[in-house]
Structures are given as C-alpha cells and as structure tokens.
Amino acid sequence: MTPGQNKSHEITFFNTRTKEKDYDRLNAYGYRSIIRAFENYLGKRSSQVKNAVDLGCGTGAFTRRFFNHREIKSFGIDIVFQAVERAKSQDSHNGYFVSDISQVGLKEECMDLVIFSGALHHFPDPTDCLKEAYRILKKGGVLLSYDPHLYNPVMWLYRHPHSIFYSKKGITDNERLVSKEQMNEVLQTCKFSGIKIQAISGVTFSTMESPAARFLLPIYNLWEYGLGLLPIAKTIGSFLICYAEKK
C-alpha cells in the first residue's frame, strides 16, 4: 500500500521557510516556460475560464503570475498557514485560504479550471487530491499541473533516492519524482478524460538550498535553456505538464 502524506512534516517544513520570505524557487524564465505550456494546452478554452483555483499554491508565486492579468475569479489554497499569509500580503487580486487540498471544502462543480502548481509530487499518492479536483470542476472543466519528471537525467541524479548524488536538502519526506505512466494511470482512475501529458524543459531556477547545488545552478540553468529548445525535451524534459478534462 502506498503511504499517505505526512501532513505535519509538510506544514512544519513550509511554515519555517515561509514565515519571513516567499518559497519561490523558479526564476522568471522558468515560470514563463510553464505558463507557455499551460497556455498551449488551454488554447481557446482560456477565454471560457471564469472561476479558477490553484491547489497547493504556497506563497502564491505561480498563482500571481498565472492569474493576475486575467479578469476571472481566482483563488489559491494551501495547508500551510504562513505560506497563505505571505500570499495574502502580496496579492490583492486573488483570494487565499488555508485548507487541505485533498478536502478543500468547496462546493461541487464550481470551478472552470483547477491548477496544481508543483503540488502533486508532494503526495506519495495524489489520488485523493485529483478526486477532489474532479469533484469541484464543472463539466467541461480543465485540470493543469506541473511536477518534476522522473526520467529527466538531472532530476534523477539529484532527487532520486537510488542516485549516489541524491540530496534531501530543501525537500520534504513526502516528495518524489513523477512519470507520465504514473500520472496517466491516476488521472484515468479519477475519471478524467482528454488526458495529455508532456515533458518540458526551460524550467530554470533562481536558487537552491544546497550550497553545492547553488554553485552548480548556472550550469544547470544553461542546460535547461538548451534542452528546452530541442525536440527531445518532450521526452526527457525536467518537468511534466499534465492536462485533463472533466466530461
């Protein structure tokens, strides 16, 4: 049986890191790469979105960048109180609330768009979160997510427990890399249709907690810039972008 998420560890980890500052690891180019992929998947549906929520929003770094230029009713939800307080202090466009994203308390079929911005890989089994997303999506609504990719060479070397270079610095015990096969299976289990999953690169970082990783970060970002321009990024890119629909 897959173990559940250690929620107390998650809350402690992020409360500590967001009390005084944002938990914001990507740089502007990295966010633009993800947003571009999201926009490509949404296409004409983007104009149909009137209500949207970012589940696992943290301090709102992605929420602000994706929603703030849109004339829609949008929210961010996270289990970490300090993260939500930081988000509220910097953003008057979106509403932010503390809640468990596997049981958000929203009414059924109230959202046109549900986003998981780097949140699903914090769950050893994201089934409950995805079932909740399905519940709150309107018929015809869309789910989008991004998470680190199991089959990216650099991600595997740095973040996979079987790698000799594995580092737990800056992550929680809940986190793991995800694969297309895993995400496709769980999305199907949760009754989603129209599933599309693609790897992307060009997701560059602004900082890392590990001193060694910070030292090597310019090299990694250069790798990401280059890989993001090549067709092979669709296979071994650093992040997986998931798109799914509720019929």
C-alpha positions, 0 to 999 in steps of 0.5 A: 500500500502506498503511504499517505502524506505526512501532513505535519512534516509538510506544514512544519517544513513550509511554515519555517521557510515561509514565515519571513520570505516567499518559497519561490524557487523558479526564476522568471524564465522558468515560470514563463516556460510553464505558463507557455505550456499551460497556455498551449494546452488551454488554447481557446478554452482560456477565454471560457475560464471564469472561476479558477483555483490553484491547489497547493499554491504556497506563497502564491508565486505561480498563482500571481503570475498565472492569474493576475492579468486575467479578469476571472475569479481566482483563488489559491489554497494551501495547508500551510498557514504562513505560506497563505499569509505571505500570499495574502500580503502580496496579492490583492487580486486573488483570494487565499485560504488555508485548507487541505487540498485533498478536502478543500471544502468547496462546493461541487462543480464550481470551478472552470479550471483547477491548477496544481502548481508543483503540488502533486509530487508532494503526495506519495499518492495524489489520488485523493487530491485529483478526486477532489479536483474532479469533484469541484470542476464543472463539466467541461472543466480543465485540470493543469499541473506541473511536477518534476519528471522522473526520467529527466537525467538531472532530476534523477541524479539529484532527487532520486533516492537510488542516485549516489548524488541524491540530496534531501536538502530543501525537500520534504519526506513526502516528495518524489519524482513523477512519470507520465505512466504514473500520472496517466494511470491516476488521472484515468482512475479519477475519471478524467478524460482528454488526458495529455501529458508532456515533458518540458524543459526551460524550467530554470531556477533562481536558487537552491538550498544546497550550497553545492547545488547553488554553485552548480545552478548556472550550469544547470540553468544553461542546460535547461535553456538548451534542452528546452529548445530541442525536440527531445525535451518532450521526452526527457524534459525536467518537468511534466505538464499534465492536462485533463478534462472533466466530461 
